Amino acid sequence: MNVRLWFCVALGVFTAHIAVFMLWTHFQPRPPLRVPPKNEFKVNEKALVDPNTGEKVVVREFTVSTQLATPAPSSKVE
């Protein structure tokens, strides 16, 4: 047989397999959407005036809290 014919047959089989795999992945169910976590970033700011020098001082406090996993059940033995 001709080499060009074998190449065309192999390319056709490859293309058919790619099409089947694409259809199979397209019809699989999507994972459920997660609710985004609430914002755990807080900012506190205070403006103070130094009574000795009269200079204005700004104190800023940033707090970031994260929960990486669900809390473990308490291990209290009663």
ZAMARGU-4260 file (C-alpha; in steps of 0.2 Angstrom, whole numbers, plus 5000, padded with zeros to 4 digits):
<rodrens>
0) 5000/5000/5000 | 5005/5018/4998 | 5013/5027/5012 | 5002/5042/5009 | 4987/5032/5011
5) 4993/5025/5028 | 4997/5042/5033 | 4979/5048/5029 | 4971/5034/5038 | 4982/5037/5054
10) 4978/5055/5053 | 4959/5051/5052 | 4959/5039/5066 | 4969/5052/5077 | 4956/5066/5073
15) 4942/5054/5077 | 4949/5050/5094 | 4952/5068/5098 | 4934/5072/5093 | 4927/5058/5104
20) 4938/5064/5119 | 4932/5082/5117 | 4914/5077/5117 | 4916/5066/5132 | 4924/5080/5142
25) 4911/5092/5136 | 4897/5082/5143 | 4904/5078/5160 | 4896/5088/5174 | 4905/5103/5181
30) 4910/5104/5199 | 4899/5115/5210 | 4903/5133/5212 | 4910/5138/5229 | 4905/5153/5239
35) 4920/5165/5240 | 4926/5167/5258 | 4921/5183/5267 | 4934/5197/5268 | 4945/5194/5283
40) 4955/5210/5281 | 4952/5224/5293 | 4960/5241/5295 | 4960/5253/5310 | 4967/5270/5310
45) 4969/5283/5323 | 4975/5301/5322 | 4983/5308/5337 | 4991/5324/5341 | 5007/5324/5351
50) 5004/5337/5366 | 5023/5342/5367 | 5027/5345/5349 | 5009/5347/5342 | 5014/5335/5328
55) 5000/5324/5321 | 5004/5306/5322 | 4994/5293/5313 | 4993/5275/5319 | 4987/5262/5307
60) 4984/5244/5312 | 4981/5230/5299 | 4973/5213/5304 | 4972/5198/5292 | 4964/5182/5298
65) 4963/5166/5288 | 4955/5150/5290 | 4964/5137/5280 | 4954/5122/5285 | 4938/5118/5294
70) 4941/5118/5313 | 4944/5100/5321 | 4931/5094/5333 | 4935/5097/5351 | 4943/5083/5360
75) 4936/5086/5377 | 4933/5070/5387 | 4919/5071/5399
</rodrens>
